[in-house]
Amino acid sequence: MSPIFLFSYRALNHFLWVDIGEVWANMLHVIYAELVNKYGWSPASRSNPDGREGNVVWMHLFIDSFAIQPCGPTCKSIPFFQ
């Protein structure tokens, strides 16, 4: 498993957006990999969004999360970082 976890954000001594992006990218990748490992991968995910494979489920979760995200998100708008 990757040594970068969401908890590593709190351990940072300086505030860099690159570090935050690295944590979020790693988190998204780990979730994607776990969903694909558990539910499989669909090569037809671009033409058939009704599948139950891991890559299709991940894309639905990712796109659906835009509806609950504020228009200008900041670290202060995310409860974990407060």
Biopython code that builds the backbone (N, CA, C, O; Angstrom):
import numpy as np
from Bio.PDB.StructureBuilder import StructureBuilder

atoms = [
    (1, "MET", "N", (0.834, -1.176, 0.000)),
    (1, "MET", "CA", (0.000, 0.000, 0.000)),
    (1, "MET", "C", (0.884, 1.247, 0.000)),
    (1, "MET", "O", (1.993, 1.240, 0.534)),
    (2, "SER", "N", (0.384, 2.285, -0.593)),
    (2, "SER", "CA", (1.125, 3.539, -0.702)),
    (2, "SER", "C", (1.327, 4.182, 0.670)),
    (2, "SER", "O", (0.429, 4.131, 1.511)),
    (3, "PRO", "N", (2.487, 4.783, 0.905)),
    (3, "PRO", "CA", (2.734, 5.434, 2.201)),
    (3, "PRO", "C", (2.004, 6.761, 2.356)),
    (3, "PRO", "O", (2.037, 7.360, 3.431)),
    (4, "ILE", "N", (1.347, 7.230, 1.300)),
    (4, "ILE", "CA", (0.637, 8.507, 1.364)),
    (4, "ILE", "C", (-0.818, 8.233, 1.738)),
    (4, "ILE", "O", (-1.533, 7.544, 1.011)),
    (5, "PHE", "N", (-1.241, 8.767, 2.856)),
    (5, "PHE", "CA", (-2.616, 8.614, 3.306)),
    (5, "PHE", "C", (-3.217, 9.990, 3.526)),
    (5, "PHE", "O", (-2.498, 10.988, 3.570)),
    (6, "LEU", "N", (-4.510, 10.042, 3.663)),
    (6, "LEU", "CA", (-5.181, 11.305, 3.930)),
    (6, "LEU", "C", (-4.672, 11.917, 5.226)),
    (6, "LEU", "O", (-4.654, 13.140, 5.364)),
    (7, "PHE", "N", (-4.259, 11.087, 6.177)),
    (7, "PHE", "CA", (-3.755, 11.580, 7.451)),
    (7, "PHE", "C", (-2.433, 12.322, 7.291)),
    (7, "PHE", "O", (-2.064, 13.111, 8.161)),
    (8, "SER", "N", (-1.714, 12.083, 6.196)),
    (8, "SER", "CA", (-0.425, 12.743, 6.020)),
    (8, "SER", "C", (-0.583, 14.253, 5.851)),
    (8, "SER", "O", (0.375, 15.000, 6.050)),
    (9, "TYR", "N", (-1.785, 14.708, 5.484)),
    (9, "TYR", "CA", (-2.016, 16.145, 5.357)),
    (9, "TYR", "C", (-1.766, 16.854, 6.680)),
    (9, "TYR", "O", (-1.155, 17.922, 6.710)),
    (10, "ARG", "N", (-2.233, 16.269, 7.760)),
    (10, "ARG", "CA", (-2.077, 16.897, 9.067)),
    (10, "ARG", "C", (-0.619, 16.942, 9.501)),
    (10, "ARG", "O", (-0.243, 17.783, 10.318)),
    (11, "ALA", "N", (0.198, 16.056, 8.969)),
    (11, "ALA", "CA", (1.601, 16.004, 9.359)),
    (11, "ALA", "C", (2.460, 17.008, 8.588)),
    (11, "ALA", "O", (3.629, 17.198, 8.924)),
    (12, "LEU", "N", (1.913, 17.638, 7.583)),
    (12, "LEU", "CA", (2.689, 18.592, 6.785)),
    (12, "LEU", "C", (3.009, 19.837, 7.608)),
    (12, "LEU", "O", (2.146, 20.370, 8.306)),
    (13, "ASN", "N", (4.244, 20.287, 7.520)),
    (13, "ASN", "CA", (4.653, 21.482, 8.251)),
    (13, "ASN", "C", (4.383, 22.752, 7.459)),
    (13, "ASN", "O", (4.437, 23.850, 8.013)),
    (14, "HIS", "N", (4.097, 22.618, 6.193)),
    (14, "HIS", "CA", (3.830, 23.774, 5.352)),
    (14, "HIS", "C", (2.596, 23.497, 4.514)),
    (14, "HIS", "O", (2.214, 22.344, 4.313)),
    (15, "PHE", "N", (1.988, 24.544, 4.035)),
    (15, "PHE", "CA", (0.734, 24.438, 3.298)),
    (15, "PHE", "C", (0.997, 24.624, 1.809)),
    (15, "PHE", "O", (1.184, 25.750, 1.346)),
    (16, "LEU", "N", (1.012, 23.548, 1.073)),
    (16, "LEU", "CA", (1.217, 23.601, -0.369)),
    (16, "LEU", "C", (0.067, 22.892, -1.058)),
    (16, "LEU", "O", (-0.311, 21.789, -0.663)),
    (17, "TRP", "N", (-0.490, 23.514, -2.082)),
    (17, "TRP", "CA", (-1.592, 22.892, -2.812)),
    (17, "TRP", "C", (-1.145, 21.617, -3.508)),
    (17, "TRP", "O", (-1.947, 20.705, -3.711)),
    (18, "VAL", "N", (0.122, 21.547, -3.870)),
    (18, "VAL", "CA", (0.632, 20.332, -4.506)),
    (18, "VAL", "C", (0.507, 19.146, -3.556)),
    (18, "VAL", "O", (0.137, 18.048, -3.973)),
    (19, "ASP", "N", (0.814, 19.365, -2.285)),
    (19, "ASP", "CA", (0.705, 18.290, -1.298)),
    (19, "ASP", "C", (-0.743, 17.844, -1.130)),
    (19, "ASP", "O", (-1.012, 16.647, -1.035)),
    (20, "ILE", "N", (-1.674, 18.787, -1.093)),
    (20, "ILE", "CA", (-3.084, 18.446, -0.952)),
    (20, "ILE", "C", (-3.548, 17.682, -2.182)),
    (20, "ILE", "O", (-4.275, 16.695, -2.061)),
    (21, "GLY", "N", (-3.138, 18.125, -3.358)),
    (21, "GLY", "CA", (-3.508, 17.431, -4.593)),
    (21, "GLY", "C", (-2.960, 16.022, -4.631)),
    (21, "GLY", "O", (-3.613, 15.108, -5.137)),
    (22, "GLU", "N", (-1.766, 15.843, -4.098)),
    (22, "GLU", "CA", (-1.158, 14.516, -4.061)),
    (22, "GLU", "C", (-1.950, 13.584, -3.152)),
    (22, "GLU", "O", (-2.148, 12.415, -3.480)),
    (23, "VAL", "N", (-2.399, 14.093, -2.019)),
    (23, "VAL", "CA", (-3.191, 13.285, -1.094)),
    (23, "VAL", "C", (-4.523, 12.908, -1.724)),
    (23, "VAL", "O", (-4.929, 11.748, -1.657)),
    (24, "TRP", "N", (-5.209, 13.870, -2.335)),
    (24, "TRP", "CA", (-6.503, 13.587, -2.959)),
    (24, "TRP", "C", (-6.355, 12.636, -4.143)),
    (24, "TRP", "O", (-7.164, 11.722, -4.302)),
    (25, "ALA", "N", (-5.344, 12.836, -4.967)),
    (25, "ALA", "CA", (-5.139, 11.945, -6.115)),
    (25, "ALA", "C", (-4.866, 10.519, -5.655)),
    (25, "ALA", "O", (-5.365, 9.564, -6.251)),
    (26, "ASN", "N", (-4.079, 10.376, -4.603)),
    (26, "ASN", "CA", (-3.785, 9.048, -4.074)),
    (26, "ASN", "C", (-5.057, 8.400, -3.526)),
    (26, "ASN", "O", (-5.298, 7.213, -3.748)),
    (27, "MET", "N", (-5.868, 9.182, -2.811)),
    (27, "MET", "CA", (-7.104, 8.648, -2.258)),
    (27, "MET", "C", (-8.044, 8.175, -3.375)),
    (27, "MET", "O", (-8.617, 7.089, -3.280)),
    (28, "LEU", "N", (-8.203, 8.967, -4.414)),
    (28, "LEU", "CA", (-9.059, 8.579, -5.536)),
    (28, "LEU", "C", (-8.539, 7.319, -6.227)),
    (28, "LEU", "O", (-9.317, 6.450, -6.622)),
    (29, "HIS", "N", (-7.228, 7.230, -6.367)),
    (29, "HIS", "CA", (-6.638, 6.058, -7.015)),
    (29, "HIS", "C", (-6.837, 4.794, -6.177)),
    (29, "HIS", "O", (-7.143, 3.733, -6.720)),
    (30, "VAL", "N", (-6.667, 4.902, -4.875)),
    (30, "VAL", "CA", (-6.835, 3.743, -3.988)),
    (30, "VAL", "C", (-8.283, 3.262, -4.017)),
    (30, "VAL", "O", (-8.537, 2.059, -4.079)),
    (31, "ILE", "N", (-9.229, 4.191, -3.973)),
    (31, "ILE", "CA", (-10.643, 3.808, -4.027)),
    (31, "ILE", "C", (-10.960, 3.148, -5.363)),
    (31, "ILE", "O", (-11.650, 2.129, -5.403)),
    (32, "TYR", "N", (-10.462, 3.719, -6.456)),
    (32, "TYR", "CA", (-10.677, 3.128, -7.786)),
    (32, "TYR", "C", (-10.116, 1.700, -7.843)),
    (32, "TYR", "O", (-10.786, 0.782, -8.317)),
    (33, "ALA", "N", (-8.899, 1.526, -7.362)),
    (33, "ALA", "CA", (-8.263, 0.205, -7.407)),
    (33, "ALA", "C", (-9.038, -0.815, -6.584)),
    (33, "ALA", "O", (-9.197, -1.959, -7.009)),
    (34, "GLU", "N", (-9.522, -0.412, -5.407)),
    (34, "GLU", "CA", (-10.284, -1.341, -4.566)),
    (34, "GLU", "C", (-11.614, -1.717, -5.212)),
    (34, "GLU", "O", (-12.023, -2.877, -5.155)),
    (35, "LEU", "N", (-12.288, -0.750, -5.823)),
    (35, "LEU", "CA", (-13.545, -1.059, -6.511)),
    (35, "LEU", "C", (-13.325, -1.998, -7.689)),
    (35, "LEU", "O", (-14.111, -2.920, -7.905)),
    (36, "VAL", "N", (-12.265, -1.770, -8.447)),
    (36, "VAL", "CA", (-11.966, -2.653, -9.582)),
    (36, "VAL", "C", (-11.574, -4.042, -9.087)),
    (36, "VAL", "O", (-11.967, -5.041, -9.689)),
    (37, "ASN", "N", (-10.805, -4.124, -8.001)),
    (37, "ASN", "CA", (-10.444, -5.431, -7.454)),
    (37, "ASN", "C", (-11.664, -6.206, -6.976)),
    (37, "ASN", "O", (-11.735, -7.423, -7.150)),
    (38, "LYS", "N", (-12.615, -5.513, -6.381)),
    (38, "LYS", "CA", (-13.782, -6.193, -5.825)),
    (38, "LYS", "C", (-14.852, -6.499, -6.871)),
    (38, "LYS", "O", (-15.426, -7.588, -6.865)),
    (39, "TYR", "N", (-15.127, -5.545, -7.771)),
    (39, "TYR", "CA", (-16.239, -5.688, -8.704)),
    (39, "TYR", "C", (-15.828, -5.919, -10.149)),
    (39, "TYR", "O", (-16.688, -6.137, -11.002)),
    (40, "GLY", "N", (-14.556, -5.878, -10.439)),
    (40, "GLY", "CA", (-14.095, -6.111, -11.806)),
    (40, "GLY", "C", (-14.007, -4.828, -12.618)),
    (40, "GLY", "O", (-14.290, -3.735, -12.128)),
    (41, "TRP", "N", (-13.607, -4.994, -13.873)),
    (41, "TRP", "CA", (-13.402, -3.857, -14.775)),
    (41, "TRP", "C", (-14.178, -4.085, -16.052)),
    (41, "TRP", "O", (-14.189, -5.198, -16.577)),
    (42, "SER", "N", (-14.824, -3.057, -16.562)),
    (42, "SER", "CA", (-15.626, -3.166, -17.785)),
    (42, "SER", "C", (-14.958, -2.395, -18.917)),
    (42, "SER", "O", (-14.742, -1.190, -18.792)),
    (43, "PRO", "N", (-14.627, -3.065, -20.019)),
    (43, "PRO", "CA", (-14.071, -2.337, -21.162)),
    (43, "PRO", "C", (-15.127, -1.495, -21.876)),
    (43, "PRO", "O", (-14.780, -0.619, -22.668)),
    (44, "ALA", "N", (-16.406, -1.745, -21.610)),
    (44, "ALA", "CA", (-17.492, -1.026, -22.283)),
    (44, "ALA", "C", (-18.053, 0.094, -21.408)),
    (44, "ALA", "O", (-19.191, 0.515, -21.614)),
    (45, "SER", "N", (-17.300, 0.573, -20.462)),
    (45, "SER", "CA", (-17.821, 1.572, -19.529)),
    (45, "SER", "C", (-18.166, 2.902, -20.200)),
    (45, "SER", "O", (-19.040, 3.624, -19.720)),
    (46, "ARG", "N", (-17.503, 3.230, -21.284)),
    (46, "ARG", "CA", (-17.800, 4.494, -21.980)),
    (46, "ARG", "C", (-19.077, 4.418, -22.790)),
    (46, "ARG", "O", (-19.720, 5.442, -23.022)),
    (47, "SER", "N", (-19.456, 3.237, -23.223)),
    (47, "SER", "CA", (-20.672, 3.102, -24.029)),
    (47, "SER", "C", (-21.841, 2.524, -23.242)),
    (47, "SER", "O", (-22.982, 2.605, -23.695)),
    (48, "ASN", "N", (-21.579, 1.937, -22.061)),
    (48, "ASN", "CA", (-22.638, 1.357, -21.251)),
    (48, "ASN", "C", (-22.451, 1.770, -19.787)),
    (48, "ASN", "O", (-21.751, 1.091, -19.036)),
    (49, "PRO", "N", (-23.073, 2.880, -19.383)),
    (49, "PRO", "CA", (-22.888, 3.358, -18.017)),
    (49, "PRO", "C", (-23.745, 2.624, -16.986)),
    (49, "PRO", "O", (-23.753, 3.002, -15.814)),
    (50, "ASP", "N", (-24.459, 1.590, -17.401)),
    (50, "ASP", "CA", (-25.352, 0.868, -16.497)),
    (50, "ASP", "C", (-24.697, -0.338, -15.843)),
    (50, "ASP", "O", (-25.361, -1.071, -15.109)),
    (51, "GLY", "N", (-23.418, -0.562, -16.088)),
    (51, "GLY", "CA", (-22.741, -1.719, -15.526)),
    (51, "GLY", "C", (-22.523, -1.606, -14.030)),
    (51, "GLY", "O", (-22.668, -0.526, -13.457)),
    (52, "ARG", "N", (-22.179, -2.705, -13.404)),
    (52, "ARG", "CA", (-21.913, -2.744, -11.963)),
    (52, "ARG", "C", (-20.432, -3.025, -11.681)),
    (52, "ARG", "O", (-20.063, -3.339, -10.549)),
    (53, "GLU", "N", (-19.596, -2.912, -12.702)),
    (53, "GLU", "CA", (-18.160, -3.128, -12.517)),
    (53, "GLU", "C", (-17.549, -1.950, -11.761)),
    (53, "GLU", "O", (-18.130, -0.866, -11.703)),
    (54, "GLY", "N", (-16.377, -2.177, -11.188)),
    (54, "GLY", "CA", (-15.731, -1.182, -10.342)),
    (54, "GLY", "C", (-15.457, 0.146, -11.017)),
    (54, "GLY", "O", (-15.679, 1.196, -10.413)),
    (55, "ASN", "N", (-14.979, 0.130, -12.252)),
    (55, "ASN", "CA", (-14.681, 1.401, -12.920)),
    (55, "ASN", "C", (-15.952, 2.197, -13.218)),
    (55, "ASN", "O", (-15.924, 3.427, -13.220)),
    (56, "VAL", "N", (-17.060, 1.508, -13.467)),
    (56, "VAL", "CA", (-18.333, 2.196, -13.712)),
    (56, "VAL", "C", (-18.863, 2.794, -12.402)),
    (56, "VAL", "O", (-19.319, 3.938, -12.377)),
    (57, "VAL", "N", (-18.799, 2.022, -11.327)),
    (57, "VAL", "CA", (-19.254, 2.507, -10.019)),
    (57, "VAL", "C", (-18.423, 3.715, -9.594)),
    (57, "VAL", "O", (-18.974, 4.697, -9.098)),
    (58, "TRP", "N", (-17.105, 3.652, -9.782)),
    (58, "TRP", "CA", (-16.233, 4.764, -9.404)),
    (58, "TRP", "C", (-16.600, 6.027, -10.172)),
    (58, "TRP", "O", (-16.672, 7.108, -9.588)),
    (59, "MET", "N", (-16.830, 5.902, -11.461)),
    (59, "MET", "CA", (-17.165, 7.076, -12.270)),
    (59, "MET", "C", (-18.496, 7.680, -11.832)),
    (59, "MET", "O", (-18.635, 8.902, -11.795)),
    (60, "HIS", "N", (-19.483, 6.831, -11.497)),
    (60, "HIS", "CA", (-20.759, 7.345, -10.990)),
    (60, "HIS", "C", (-20.555, 8.099, -9.677)),
    (60, "HIS", "O", (-21.103, 9.186, -9.495)),
    (61, "LEU", "N", (-19.776, 7.534, -8.769)),
    (61, "LEU", "CA", (-19.514, 8.205, -7.493)),
    (61, "LEU", "C", (-18.776, 9.528, -7.700)),
    (61, "LEU", "O", (-19.089, 10.529, -7.056)),
    (62, "PHE", "N", (-17.807, 9.522, -8.593)),
    (62, "PHE", "CA", (-17.015, 10.722, -8.866)),
    (62, "PHE", "C", (-17.887, 11.836, -9.448)),
    (62, "PHE", "O", (-17.823, 12.977, -8.990)),
    (63, "ILE", "N", (-18.693, 11.514, -10.445)),
    (63, "ILE", "CA", (-19.542, 12.523, -11.082)),
    (63, "ILE", "C", (-20.651, 12.979, -10.132)),
    (63, "ILE", "O", (-20.961, 14.169, -10.074)),
    (64, "ASP", "N", (-21.251, 12.049, -9.389)),
    (64, "ASP", "CA", (-22.309, 12.418, -8.450)),
    (64, "ASP", "C", (-21.794, 13.317, -7.331)),
    (64, "ASP", "O", (-22.561, 14.104, -6.775)),
    (65, "SER", "N", (-20.519, 13.217, -6.993)),
    (65, "SER", "CA", (-19.967, 14.052, -5.922)),
    (65, "SER", "C", (-19.916, 15.527, -6.312)),
    (65, "SER", "O", (-19.855, 16.390, -5.437)),
    (66, "PHE", "N", (-19.940, 15.829, -7.607)),
    (66, "PHE", "CA", (-19.930, 17.232, -8.028)),
    (66, "PHE", "C", (-21.178, 17.967, -7.554)),
    (66, "PHE", "O", (-21.124, 19.172, -7.308)),
    (67, "ALA", "N", (-22.297, 17.264, -7.421)),
    (67, "ALA", "CA", (-23.555, 17.897, -7.013)),
    (67, "ALA", "C", (-23.511, 18.374, -5.561)),
    (67, "ALA", "O", (-24.205, 19.330, -5.214)),
    (68, "ILE", "N", (-22.717, 17.737, -4.709)),
    (68, "ILE", "CA", (-22.664, 18.130, -3.302)),
    (68, "ILE", "C", (-21.435, 18.965, -2.967)),
    (68, "ILE", "O", (-21.260, 19.380, -1.822)),
    (69, "GLN", "N", (-20.593, 19.211, -3.949)),
    (69, "GLN", "CA", (-19.379, 20.001, -3.735)),
    (69, "GLN", "C", (-19.687, 21.480, -3.911)),
    (69, "GLN", "O", (-20.402, 21.846, -4.844)),
    (70, "PRO", "N", (-19.159, 22.350, -3.030)),
    (70, "PRO", "CA", (-19.380, 23.782, -3.229)),
    (70, "PRO", "C", (-18.687, 24.273, -4.504)),
    (70, "PRO", "O", (-17.757, 23.638, -5.002)),
    (71, "CYS", "N", (-19.154, 25.406, -5.020)),
    (71, "CYS", "CA", (-18.594, 25.930, -6.271)),
    (71, "CYS", "C", (-17.123, 26.308, -6.153)),
    (71, "CYS", "O", (-16.365, 26.133, -7.107)),
    (72, "GLY", "N", (-16.717, 26.813, -5.023)),
    (72, "GLY", "CA", (-15.321, 27.188, -4.792)),
    (72, "GLY", "C", (-14.806, 26.484, -3.548)),
    (72, "GLY", "O", (-14.627, 27.131, -2.516)),
    (73, "PRO", "N", (-14.561, 25.171, -3.612)),
    (73, "PRO", "CA", (-14.174, 24.452, -2.398)),
    (73, "PRO", "C", (-12.808, 24.886, -1.864)),
    (73, "PRO", "O", (-11.887, 25.184, -2.624)),
    (74, "THR", "N", (-12.711, 24.912, -0.558)),
    (74, "THR", "CA", (-11.445, 25.193, 0.123)),
    (74, "THR", "C", (-11.260, 24.134, 1.198)),
    (74, "THR", "O", (-12.177, 23.365, 1.486)),
    (75, "CYS", "N", (-10.088, 24.095, 1.784)),
    (75, "CYS", "CA", (-9.851, 23.133, 2.862)),
    (75, "CYS", "C", (-10.736, 23.427, 4.063)),
    (75, "CYS", "O", (-11.090, 22.512, 4.807)),
    (76, "LYS", "N", (-11.097, 24.681, 4.261)),
    (76, "LYS", "CA", (-11.962, 25.028, 5.388)),
    (76, "LYS", "C", (-13.393, 24.561, 5.167)),
    (76, "LYS", "O", (-14.138, 24.413, 6.136)),
    (77, "SER", "N", (-13.799, 24.325, 3.930)),
    (77, "SER", "CA", (-15.164, 23.847, 3.669)),
    (77, "SER", "C", (-15.268, 22.335, 3.791)),
    (77, "SER", "O", (-16.360, 21.783, 3.664)),
    (78, "ILE", "N", (-14.154, 21.656, 4.035)),
    (78, "ILE", "CA", (-14.145, 20.207, 4.202)),
    (78, "ILE", "C", (-13.966, 19.913, 5.693)),
    (78, "ILE", "O", (-12.932, 20.267, 6.261)),
    (79, "PRO", "N", (-14.950, 19.273, 6.342)),
    (79, "PRO", "CA", (-14.881, 19.075, 7.799)),
    (79, "PRO", "C", (-13.611, 18.371, 8.286)),
    (79, "PRO", "O", (-13.138, 18.669, 9.383)),
    (80, "PHE", "N", (-13.054, 17.456, 7.510)),
    (80, "PHE", "CA", (-11.873, 16.710, 7.947)),
    (80, "PHE", "C", (-10.689, 17.611, 8.237)),
    (80, "PHE", "O", (-9.920, 17.348, 9.161)),
    (81, "PHE", "N", (-10.535, 18.666, 7.461)),
    (81, "PHE", "CA", (-9.357, 19.520, 7.561)),
    (81, "PHE", "C", (-9.484, 20.602, 8.635)),
    (81, "PHE", "O", (-8.535, 21.355, 8.851)),
    (82, "GLN", "N", (-10.608, 20.696, 9.299)),
    (82, "GLN", "CA", (-10.790, 21.751, 10.298)),
    (82, "GLN", "C", (-10.255, 21.350, 11.635)),
    (82, "GLN", "O", (-10.330, 22.126, 12.588)),
]
sb = StructureBuilder()
sb.init_structure("model")
sb.init_model(0)
sb.init_chain("A")
sb.init_seg("    ")
for serial, (resi, resn, name, xyz) in enumerate(atoms, 1):
    if name == "N":
        sb.init_residue(resn, " ", resi, " ")
    sb.init_atom(name, np.array(xyz, "f"), 0.0, 1.0, " ", f" {name:<3s}", serial, name[0])
structure = sb.get_structure()
